[in-house]
Amino acid sequence: MIVHRTSLWIVLVLCSVAGGLYALASELRAARSDDPRPRTVERYVFGTLTGVGMGMSIAALVFFAAAIIVRLEP
């Protein structure tokens, strides 16, 4: 079995960036003027970091699925 480390890093980074952007966009969408929570940088950073973690989790699931498929091949 050959592991291409560059490809693994690319998938990890792309999933992390996509998750971070998705979470940031959803935080910006949820920030309305009638929202009781204050609009602080902390709120957006927290949302972005949550999205990055979500993206890393998705990348890990992709890696685990790939490892299982490779193990099951004859």
Secondary structure as GFF3:
##gff-version 3
##sequence-region A 1 74
A	DSSP	alpha_helix	5	30	.	.	.	ID=ss1
A	DSSP	alpha_helix	41	72	.	.	.	ID=ss2
###
